[in-house]
Amino acid sequence: MTKQEFISKIEEYRSNSSNLLEGDGGYKIYRGMAHVISGYAEDLFALYIASNIKRESVEFFVDKVISMKLDENQRAISFKPDLSVVEDSIMTHYFDVKTNMGWNRDFVPYLEEKNKFIEEIKGKKAWINFKGERQDICISERIKYQMTIIYGWNINQQKLQDNLEEIKNLPNIDVQILYSYNLASDSYEINESGFDNVLRSVKS
């Protein structure tokens, strides 16, 4: 899957999200809110990465709960990445896929908390319940919280840049925007480096 195919599929899904899934059957049925596209975006993002790295040894878990104990004497905690990447029983990547930043236009405090959380779970043992069985894994010492924003709009562009600048000192955080605003052309376009950085991180 190419970068353009990924964006085109998201655009097509978004344009149809206000339609009734089964049609109106000739009755007066109207949809108000559009269907949420986040689940579709997560699935497509996993497929985009898998189809580009083409490694059969890698497992992709979409929206799957991961459990662990930070301390043997404490109760288990759980977290649920939008996409977790596991290879040879090691969780190497933790992706959080955001359609846009309308949900949180000042995301620095949010990412500061995520930075602390990642520091706590690095190198720890964890498990995933998959197909009725417990699959033991270990969290990579190099793992980061990778927030991937599909649409870099619905937020003031200067505010977005200020946020991105502030989080550069968070060692466990990586943010990529896939479809962003180009000030020079006053238009939105595929952010080649955003896509490339995502793939580069998984390939390495």
N, C-alpha and C positions, 0 to 999 in steps of 0.2 A: 504494500500500500504506500502510495506517495504522500507527500505533505498536502498537495492539492486535493487528492482524493479524500484524505481525512477531513479537511475543512469543508469540501463539497458535501460530504455525507452529513456532517454536522449541520450545515446550512439547510440541506433538504429536510432533515428531521425537524429542525427548528421551524421551518416554513409550514410544515404539516402538523405541528404540535397543537394547533387550535382546532383541528378537525376531530370529529367523533370517530373513535377507533372502528366502530361497526356501522358507521353511517347513521342516518336518521330514520331509515325504513319507511320513508314517506310521511313520518309523523313530525310534529312541531317540537323537535328536540334541539336545544341550543347549548353549546358549551361556553362557559364564561372564561375561567382560567385555562390557560394552555397546559397541556401535559408537561410534566417535569422532564427535562431532557438529561438530567444528571446521570441516571443509570445507563442510558444509551451511550453517553459520552465516555463513561468509565469502561464499558465493554469495548467500544471502538478504540479507545486509547490503548488498552491491553493488546488488541489485535494489531494495531499499528506497530507497537514495539516488537511483538512476537514475529510479525511478518518481515521485519527489517533485520532482526538479529539472527533469526533462523537457527536457534540452538535447541535441540530436542531435550537437553538435560535441564532446561529452565522451566520452572512452573510459575504460572501467573494466577494469583488468587484475587478475584475482584470482589470488593466489599465483603471480605471474609474476616470473622473475628479471630484474633490472636490472643492467647492467654499466656500469662507468665506470673512468676513470683519474683518480686524485686529482692525479697529476703525470705529465706526458708520459713521463718517464724510468722510471716505475714500471710494474709489471705491473697489469693490470686487476683490479679487485675486483668482487664481485657481492653483491647483497643482494636479499631477496625479501619485499616487503611483503605482508601478507595481502590488501590492496587498495591499488592505486595509481590515482590519477585523473590523466588526461592531457587537456589541452585545448590545441589549436593547438601541438602538439609541446612543451608545457611540462608537466612533472610538478608538479601543484599540491598534491597531497595524498598522504600516506603513512599508511595506517591499519594498525594491528595489532589484530586482533579477538580478544579473550580471552573464553572462555565464562564463567570465573570466576577468582578469584585464588588458588585452591588450589595452583597451580604455584609461586607466589612470594609469600609473605605479607609480605615486607619488600622492596618493589619499588623503593625509592629508589635504591640503588646501580645497579640495572639501568637505570633511567631517566636517571641521571647519565651513564652511558656512551652512551646513545642521544642525549642532548642534545649531547655532544661530536661524535658521528658526524654528526648533522644539520648542525652548524656547519661540518663539513668538506665536506659535499657541496652546500651551498647555491650556486646559480649555476653549478655545474659541468655540463659536457656528459656525456651518458650515452646508452645505447642499449638497445633491447629487440629480441630476436629473435622476430618474430611472423609466423606463416604462411610460414616459410621465408625471410623477408627481414629485414634489419636496419632498425629504425626509430629514427632519431636523435631524441633529445629533450634538453631542458635542464631541470635541476632548478630550481624556483622559488627566488628569494631569500627568499621568505616562508614556505617550507614548514616544517611542524612534524611531529614524530612524534606521531601521534594514537592513543593506546591507548584502545580502546573495549571496555569490560567489559560483557558482557551481564547476568550475574548478580552483584550486589554482595554475595554471601554466600560461605560457605566460607572466611571470614576474620573474625577478631574485629573488630567494628564500630569500636571505638575505635582499634584498630591501623590499620584502613583510613583513618579520618579523619586520624590522625597522619601517615600516608604522604602523603595528598593535600595536607595542609598543608605538608609539607616540600618538595614538588616545585613549589610555587607560584613559587619563584625560578628555575626552569629555563625560560629563554625559548623554547626550541625544543620544549617538551613540552606536550601537552594530553591530559587524561584525562577521559573521560566514562563514566558508569555508566547503563545503560539501564533496568535493573530493580533497584530498590534497597530497602533496609530503611527503613521509617518508624518512628522511635522512638515517636512520639506514638500511633500506632495499633497498634504491635507487629505489623506485617504488611509484606509485600513488595508493592510497587506500581510501576507504570510511572513512571519518572523523566522527566517532561515536558521539563524543561530539558536533560537529557542528549541526548534525541533532537533537540530544537530546536537545540542548539548544534552538533551534527554537521551538520545540514542547512544551518544558517546559514553555517558555515565553507565548505561547498562552493559555496553560492550566491554567496558574496562573491568 
